[in-house]
Amino acid sequence: MPAEPADPSEPAVLAAERAHLAESRAALRRMREHAERLTADVAADWVSKQFLESLLDQRIEALADRPGTPLFFGRMDRDGDGGPDLPAVMYVGRRHVHDGDEGRPLVLDWRAPVSRAFYQAGPADPMGWRLRRRFGFQAGVLTAFEDEPLDGGALEGGERGPSRILTEEIERPRTGPMRDIVATIQPEQDVIVRAELPRSVCVQGAPGTGKTAVGLHRAAYLLFTHRERLSRSGVLIVGPNRAFLAYISAVLPALGEVRVEQATIGDLLGAPLGDEPAAVAALKGDARMADVLRRALWLHVRKPEEGLVVTRGAMRYRLADHEVREIAAALRGTTRYGSGRAAFAQRLAHQILVRMERRGEAPDDRVQDQVARSRPVKQVLDAVWPKVTAEQVLHRLLSDAGFLRSAAKGALDEDEQAAVLWARPARSHRSAKWTAADRALLDELNDLIERTTSLGHLVVDEAQDLSAMQLRALGRRCGTGSATVLGDIAQGTTAWSARSWKEVLAHLGQDGEVTELTLGFRVPGTVLDFAARLLPHVAPGLERPRSLRPGTGALEVRRVPDLVAATAEAVRAALIRPGSVGLIVPDAQADAHAAALDAAGLEHEVLGPDSDGTGRLLVVPATLAKGLEYDHVIVAEPAAIAAAEARGLARLYVVLTRAVSTLTVLHEDDLPAELAMS
């Protein structure tokens, strides 16, 4: 974005802006102190008191001042008095700060409607503003500013280059968790962030386009805009693994949102207890299994063989078997299995009451409940509509070939049925070693039995890697809400990876608009161009990504005689430069490379599925690299990474696009043909 050079008054301007920063920090401290003095003792009862105390704790935590984090990052100026809706000057930051005595706003929350202009205003549409000022900070200290006229003056003398402060913030070295991008949100990202709550959005984002950050900032925006509604219904962030969730864990708290749940698909559905071939898992993840499971469950409702006889005192009341059958048939498949079972008992009891009334009695609702709980009704209920659990149904389905044949008729062919059938069935559902694919099937069955509770909003990252059945499970959790779906079709690495976002949204049960982000801000251009050689082979329908940063000198590809030794030396060289270092290796070689770093005296951590990834130097197994980024990345033996799995080229595409500053590719074997220099 065009920016004006500094002028001779810069020292005075910096002094004034630093004074405003100090005033704002002092006001934030007073706001927190005021919140700490508030009490929940006015509550009428213990439950209300606990609720109020929880709200106060959240308020106090949200008002925490983080000295290393700028309180504001931008300013907007307009000519004259903007009236009550548009101040003459506004500072935009991560949270609202006001003067306690006058109520005068010192910093406006970036999510406030008026703050939209900071991201969207430009010479073509200034949106009522004259000037945009960006601030540069180092360790929380305001060190620079940059002005951008919005009235057309920025174009005088020709087009100027990108904002220096914006570029420096994007390229700033980092270690530890992901940072927020609130100071660098681009107009096309801001449109996604501010999409209305009822609207589900899907973002196809190339590497480095900030899709994950956009999803997190959208969650923060929705919580700010619809605080009361979403505090009741909830917001959930779903990521691919715990290492990824640890990496993004600091973003929302930095934006003042401290009570947002994060989970993996395993956290929601249950951790897998066993493994199975990828082809079997892909078949179990197919959407056709939903019909198989529905039929399997309802096959448990049996044809009544006897009628119902209920004795009340000296009187006996009968329902013929065909009447019981008609009641069951009327309910079968029209409701969830559990509520249908309860309704079946009540309808049987109601017919008994009708017969009692015909004999001159006057039974009430209490009598109907007594009849519904009576032994004769329970016996018919258990015989016709037995109580079952999801685990019992799935165990029977995967153990009993005849039962599977009945349930899968017209959905799975004989070979597919043989593939999903257990070769060695577990003795009971309690001893079954459920796989990750089984967990999604169990969730489907549980919802067929009892309705799954829906959240207000769901953010799903790396959604391209989820099976249809896993997507259905997530869709149930936003059935009455909306979703933000994030991912990259080119980075799909599972056997069931999605091939189109239309399919993903359909399985989620959401109508959403797909937005494609192709301009990268994080990955250097030379690195992105190198990795993009794989695109025609992993996602030929996607547009080739571009980078805002040329990245001259950012890429080095070398053939080496001793891979492990060369890798250790490359790591040592990378550690001389500021920022994080990620050594990404084939999973099977992680221990060997870690041992080489130990021998070289280089302190490091090996990233695991449950790691927090906070170390400066990490050895990263290739299968855990997705969604993460490092200032300097060394990739060891691309051919081995590509050959390790069926979607190996997609995995390699992920690995090659994790670098923010430099990428070094080292190999002993030939590069994959799809990647080799032409």
N, C-alpha and C positions, 0 to 999 in steps of 0.2 A: 504494500500500500504506500502511496506517496507520502513523504514526510519532509518538513522544512528543516533546514540546518539551524543549529543553535545561534543565538544572537548575543551581543555584548552584555545584555542584562541577565544572562544565564545564572550567575552566582546569586543575584537577588531573587530570581524566580525560584531557584532551588531552596534558598533559605525560607521563603514564604511557604513552599510546599512541605518542607520538613516541619515547619511550625504547625501546619494544619494536621500533619500526621501525628505529631505529639499531642495536639489537642484532641484528636479523634481517639487515640489510645487512652488518654486520661478519661474521656467520656465513656469508653467501653468498660474501663475498670469501675467507674461509678455505677454503670448499669448492672454489672455483675454483683457489686457490693449490695446494691438495692435488692436484687433477686435473692441474695443470701440472707437478707434480713426478713424476707417474707416468711410467713408461717402458715401451716395447714391446720392450726388449732381451731379455725372457724368452722371446720367441717362438722356436719351434724352427726356422723357416725364413723366407726372405725374404717369401713371400706372406703368411704369418701375421703377420709384423711389420708389413707394410703395412696389413693389415686392422685390427690393434690400434691402430696409429697413427691410422687414420681414425676409429675409435670414440672414441679419446681426444680428437681434434680436435672431433668433434661434441659430446662431453661438455663440453669447455671453452667452446665457443661457446654451448651451451645455458645455461651458468651465468653468462653475462655479465649484469652489473647495468646496467640502463638508468635513469639517475638521474631522467629525466622520467616514467618509468612507475612507478606505485605497486607496491610489492612485495606488498602485500596490500590488499584492498579491503573485507573484511568480517570479522566475528567472531561466533561463536556461543557462548552461555553456557548451562550447565545447573546445576541444584542438585546439590551433593554430587559425589562421585567417580563418574565414568561407567564406571570399570573399564578394562580394557585396550583395549576396542573404542571407547569413547566418552570422550574427555577432558572434563574439566570446562569447559575453555575451548579453543576452537580458532580460529585465524586462517586465513582462506581467501585464497589468492593465486594468482598465475599459475604458480608452480612451488613445489616442496617445498624447504624450508630447514630444516636441523637444526643443533643445537649440536654442533660437532665433537668436544668432549670427552665429553659425556654422551649424545649421540645423541638429545637431547630435541627434538621437533619444534617449531619456532618458527612456521612457516607450512606449511599443508597445501595441496597442489596441488588446484585447483578440480575436477580430474577424479577425485580419489580418491573411493571409494564413500561415505565418511563426509561428504564435502563436499556431497553431493546435498541434504542438509537445508538448506543455505544458500539454495538456490533453491526447494525444494519445501515446506518447513515453513511452517505457518500456524496460526492459532488453532483451525481445525477439526481439524488433525493436526499437533501440534508436533514429532512424530517424536523425542520425548525431550528437546527443548531448551526453554529458558525465554525466551531473549532473542536477537534478531538485531540486530547493530550494523553500520551502513554507515558508511564513511569517505569524507570529501570531501578531495580533493587539488587543489593548484594547483602546476603545474610540479614535481611530485614531492614537494611539501611537504604534510604532513598538516595540514589547516586546520579540519576540522569532523568531527563524528560525529552519528549519528542512531540512536536506539534504537527497536526495535519489539518489544514484548512478544509472546510466542507462547502465553501461558497464558490468553488471554482478556482480559487487562487492557487490551489495545489498543482494545477495543470500549466501554469505560466512557466515559460522557459522549457517546455517539453516534459516528457514523462520521467518521473524520478523512480528510483529503485524501491525495493521492499523496505518496510519499516525495520530499522536496525535493531530497535529494542524488541520487536516482535520476533525477529530471527534469532537474536541472542537468547531469548526466553525458550524458544523451541529447542535450540541446540545446547542449552545449559546442561553440563554433565550432571549425572545423578547416581546415587547409590540407594539401595533399599527400595521401599514401596513406590508405586506409581504416584505421581503428583497430579493435582487437578490442572485443567487447561483453561480455567475461567478467564484468565487474562489474554488468551490467544484464540478464543473461539472465533471461527471464520463465519461469514454470513450464511453459507450453505449449511454449516453445522448448526448455527443458531436457529434456523428454520425448523430443523428436526427437534432440537432441544425444547422449543416452545410450542410444539404441536399440542393440541388440546387433549385433555385426559380421555374422553370417550374414543379417541382415534388411536388405533394401533398403527405403529410404524415399523417398517422393516428396512434395515440398512445393510446393503451389500457394500462392504468397505474393503478396498484393497489395503495391503499392508502399509502402515504408517499414516493412514487417513484419519486416525483418531476415532474410529467407530466405538471402541470400548468407552473412551472418555465421554463421547457424545451420549451414550446410553446412561452413564452414571450421572452426568449433568442433567439429563432429562428427568431422571428420578428425583434429583434435588429440586429441580424447577417445579415438578408436579407436587411435591411435598410442600413447597412454599405456597403454591397457588391454591391447592386444595387440602390445606392442612387438616381441617376438621374431618373431612370425609375419609382421607387416607389414613388418618390416625386410628380410625375405627376398622377399616377394611384391610389395611396393611399394604406394604410394598416389599417385594422379594427380588433379590438379585441372584440369578443362577449362573454359575460358571462351570468350566469343564473339570477343574480339580482344585484341591485345597491350596496348592502352590500358587495358582492363579488368583484365588480369592485373597490370599495373604498379600499378593502383589498389589491388588486394587483397594485393599482395606482402608487406606488412609485418605482416599479421595473424598468420600461423603462426609466424614468428620471434619475435614478441612473446610468444607462448605457449610458447616453448622448442622449437618444431619447426622445424629449420633445413634439413632435407634432404628436402623434399617437392617433387616435380616439378610444374610448371605448364605447360600447353600450350593452344594453340588447336586447333581441328579441322584447320586448315591445317598446323600443326606435325606433327600425327600422320599425316595422310594425304598431305601434300605440298602445296606452294603451287601455286595455279592459274597456268597460263601463258596462258590465254585466257579470253574471256567468251562468253556466249551469251544468247539471250532468256530471260527469267524463266520463260516457259511451257515451254520446252525443258528448262531446269534442273529444274523441278518434275516433269516427266515422267520424267527420268532419276533423280530422287530417290524415285520411287514404289517401294513394296515389290515390285511385280510384276517389277521389273527383276532381282530376285534369281533368279527362275526362268529369265528370259531368259539371264542370265549362266551359270547352271549348265548349261543345255542347250548354249549356245555353246561352253563348254569341253569338254563330253563329246562334242560332235560331231567333235572332233579325233581321237577313238579310232575307227579305221577297221576295216572287215572284212578279215581276212587273205586275201590272194590266193594265197599260197604257204605251204607247210609250212616246217619247219626241218630243216636238215641240219648236224650238227656232226661234224667229223673229229677223232679222237684217235689219233695214230699211224697205224696201218694200218686202224683201225676207223672206220666211219661209223655215226652214230646219227640216226634220222629221227623227226620228228613230222609227221603229216599236217596239211593245212591245217585240217580240221575240229577236230582236237585243239587247235591253236593258237587257233582261234576259240572253243572252249569255255572255255579258260583265260581269255581276254580277257573273255568275257561274264560269267564268274563274278565277276570283279573290278570290272567297269565299274559306276560309280556307288555302290559300297559303301564306298569309302574316298576319301581326298583324292587328287587327280589325281597329285601327285608321288609319294606313297607307293605309290599303285596302280601307277605305272610301274615303281618299283623292285621291287614284289612280282611284277609280270608277268615281269620278267627272271629272278627267282629261281625262279618256278614253272616256267618253260620249262626252266631248268637242272636243276631237280629231276626233271622227266620224262626228261631225258637221262640222269641218274644212275640212274633206275629201269631204263632199258634197259641201261646198263652193268652193273648188278648181275645182270640176267637172263643176261648172258653170262659170269658168273662173276667179274667184277671186284669190288673192294671200295673204292670211292671214298669219301672223307670230305668234310667241309664245305669244306675248302680247294679241292678239285676242283670242288665246286658253284660256289664264288665265281669260279673261273677260267673255268668254262663261261659263267656269267652275264655275264662281261666279254669274252667272246670275240666276234670279228667277226661270225659268223653270227647270234648272239643279238642283238647290237647292231643289225644290219641289220633283223631282224624287229621289234625294239623300236621303231626309228625309223619303220618303215613303218606299224605298227599303233598304237603309242602314242607319238607324237612328243613330244619335249620342247618346251614352249611357255612363254612368259611372259605375265603378265597384260596387258602392253602390246600384245603381238602379238595376243592374242585380242580385246581391245577395239578395236584398230585395224581388224581384219578385220570385226568386228561393225558398226562405224559407217561402214565404207567399202563393204561388199559387200551390196547390196540382197537378193540371193538368200540369202546366209548369214543375214542378219538375219531374213528371212522364215521360214526354217527354225527359228531359235532362238526367235522371238517368237510362233510359232503358238499361238493360244489365250490369249496373254497381252496382246498389243498389237494393236489393229486397224490397218488399212492407213494411216489418217491419222496415227496415233501412230508407226508405223514410219517414215513419211515425215518426221515432225518430228524424230526423233532421228538419222536418217541424215545424214551430212555432205554438204552441197551441194558442197564442194570438199575431197575427202579429202586428208589429208596423204600425202606420197609413201611414208612408212614410219612405223612406230611411234616411231622415234627423233626424227622431226621434228614429231610431233603436238603441238598446243597444247592440252594437257589443261585442262579447266575444273574448277572446284570440284566440280561434280556428277560429272564423270568420275573425279576422285580417289577418291570413295566407291565407284564401280564397280570401279576398279582394286583397291581394298582388298578388296572382296568376292571378286574373282577370285584375288587372292593367298591369301586364306584357303581357297578351294576347292582351291588347289594345295598349299599348306603351312599347317599350323595356326598361327593367331595366338597369341602368348604372352599369358596372362591375368595381370592384376594382382590384388592382394588386395582393393583397394577403389578405386572411381572416384567422384569428385564431379563432376557435370555441371551447370553453371549456364547459365541461359537456354536450357534444353533444348527449350523450345517452338519455337525457331527452327531446329531441326535437321530435315533430311529423314529419311524412313524409312531410306534407305540409309546416311546418316551415323549414325543411331542404331544400326543393325545393326553398323556398324564399331566404335562405342564398346562395344556389348554384347559383342563378341568379346573386348574387352580387360578385361572383368570376368566372363568366362564361368564361371570357377570361383570368383569372388569375389562381392562385393556392390556396390551402388551407392547414392549419395545423389543424387537427381534434383531439381533446383531450377528454378523458373520461374514464369511467370504467363501463362496462356493469353491474357489480355487484351493482353499486350505482344508477341504474335507478329506479326512484321513481314515475314517472308519469304513468298514465293509458296507455300511448302510447309509453313507453320506448322501445328503440331498443333492439333487441335480438342478433343482429350480426352487426359488423362493415361493412361487405359487403353491408348490406342493407343501412346503413347510407351513405356510399360513393356513392351508386347508386342513392339515392335521391338527394344528392348534385350534381350529374352529374360529379363526379371526379373519375379518375382512380388513386388510391393510394395504397401504400404498408402499411400493418398493422404491427406495431412493438409493442411487448408486453414487458412492464417493470414490473418485478415481485419482484425485490430486492429493499426493502424500505430503506430509509436513515433517515426519520423523525420519524416514528412511532416505539416505542420500540417493540422488538420481542414478549414479553409476552402479550402485548396489541394486537398486530396483530394476534397472535395465538388464543386469546380469541374471537376476532371478526370473525375470519375465520371459526368458527364453523357454522356460518350462510351461508357460501358460497354454500354448496351443495343444499341449499333451495332457493337461490336467483340467482345464476349463476353457475349451476353445470358443465358447460363446461370450466370454467376458471381454470388456474393453481393456486394452493394455493400460496399466496404471502409469501415472506421471508423478514427478516429485517437484516440489517448490524449490528444492536445493539441488544444485548441479552435482555436488559431491566429488569434485575433482580431487583425485588422490585418495579417495575413501576406500577403493577396492584393490585388493592384492590377491592374486591367484598364483600359487607356487606348487610345483612338483618337488617333493623332497625324498631323499633316500631313506631317512629314518623318521617316520611320522611322529612317534612318541617324543623323541628328543627335540625335533623341530617345533612341535606344539608347545613344549615347555618353554623354549626360547621365545616363541612368539608371544606367549603369555607374559613373560618377564618384560618384554619390550612394551606391551600394552599397558602394563602397570605403571610405567613411567609417566604416562599421560593421565590427566584427571578423568574421573568417571568410573563407572562399573565395567567389569570385564566378564563376559560369558564365554566359556569354552564348551561348545556344543558338539557332542560326539555320538556315535552309534551307541545304543543302550548297552550292547554287549562289551563295549570297550571302555565304559565309564570307570571301572575299577583300575584298569591299566593306566589310564591317563591321570587319575587321582594319585596313584602310587608314584608316577613320574614327577608330579608336582611336589609331593612330599620329599622325594629324593633331591629335588632342586631347591628345597627350603622355601617354597612358595605357599603361604598360608591360604587355604581355600575351604569351601564347603561343597559337598555333593548334593545337588538339588534332588529331593525326594517328593513323592506325591503329597506329603503333609508338611513340607518345609515352608518356612516363612520367606526364604530367599533374600535375607537382609545383608548377607556378606558382600564384600566388594568383588571378590573373585569366586565365581561359581562354576563347577563342572555340571553341565546340564545334559542329561540324557535327551536324545532328540525327541522322544515321545512326550516330553514335558515342556518343550519350548514354546508351544502355542500360546499366544496372548502376551508373552513376556518380551521385554526389550532390554538391551544393554548398550552402553556407549560404544564399547569395543567388543566385537564378536570374532572368535576364531572358530572356524568349522573344520573338523577333522574328518577326512575321507568321505566325501559326498557319495561316492558309489556305494559304500557300505550302508549308508543311511537309506539310499533309494532301494537297495536290494532287500532290506530287512522286512518289508511288508508289501502287501498287494498294492496299496496306494502310496508306495514309497516315493514317487516323484512329487506327489502333493506334500508329503512330509518334508521333503527336501526344499520345496518352495517356501514352506513355513520357516524352516531353519535359516535359510539364506536371507530372510527379511526381518531378522531380529535386531539388526544393527542400527544405531542412531548416528554414530560418527564414522566408524571404520569397520570393514569386514575383511578378514584374512582367511582365505580358503587354502588349506594344505592337503595334499594328497600324494600317496605313493602309487595307487592304482590309477588307471585312466579315469577321467571324469565321465559321468554318464553321457552317452552320445547326444541326448537332448540338450545338454548343457555345454558341451565342448565348443570351443571357439571355432568359428567358421573360417 
